[in-house]
Amino acid sequence: MSIEDRAKAVAKNLEGKAQEVLGDLTGSTKDQVEGQIKQDHASAMHLREDLKDKAKDIVDKA
């Protein structure tokens, strides 16, 4: 598990949430969609880290 990668994912998620809220406030569909895409990317980054952790656990138990 990389703390740095997890931190990057959290930052990307916060950036996406902020952009989506900005889009909601301004009525910008572009910002809403781009913000959601950033949040989805952050979720994928977290999933990747979770999978790496699981793989490490399996290798350590073997």
C-alpha positions in Angstrom: 0.0 0.0 0.0 1.3 3.4 -0.9 0.2 6.2 1.4 1.3 8.6 -1.3 -1.0 7.0 -3.9 -3.9 7.0 -1.4 -3.3 10.7 -0.7 -3.3 11.5 -4.4 -6.6 9.6 -4.7 -8.2 11.6 -1.8 -6.9 14.9 -3.4 -8.4 13.9 -6.8 -11.7 13.0 -5.2 -11.8 16.4 -3.3 -10.9 18.2 -6.5 -13.7 16.4 -8.3 -16.3 17.1 -5.6 -15.3 20.8 -5.6 -15.6 21.0 -9.4 -18.9 19.3 -9.4 -20.3 21.6 -6.7 -19.0 24.6 -8.7 -20.8 23.2 -11.8 -24.0 22.8 -9.7 -23.8 26.4 -8.5 -23.0 27.9 -12.0 -25.2 25.5 -14.0 -22.1 24.3 -15.9 -22.8 20.8 -17.1 -19.2 20.6 -18.2 -17.9 21.2 -14.7 -20.4 18.8 -13.2 -19.4 16.0 -15.6 -15.6 16.7 -15.3 -16.0 16.7 -11.5 -17.8 13.4 -11.5 -15.1 11.9 -13.8 -12.4 13.0 -11.4 -14.3 11.3 -8.5 -14.6 8.1 -10.6 -10.9 8.2 -11.3 -10.2 8.6 -7.6 -12.4 5.6 -6.9 -10.4 3.6 -9.4 -7.2 4.7 -7.8 -8.5 3.5 -4.4 -9.6 0.2 -5.9 -6.1 -0.3 -7.4 -4.5 0.2 -4.0 -7.0 -2.2 -2.4 -6.1 -4.8 -4.9 -2.4 -4.3 -4.3 -3.0 -4.7 -0.6 -5.0 -7.9 -1.1 -2.3 -9.3 -3.4 0.4 -8.5 -0.8 -1.6 -10.2 1.9 -2.0 -13.3 -0.2 1.7 -13.4 -1.0 2.6 -12.9 2.7 0.4 -15.8 3.8 1.9 -18.2 1.2 
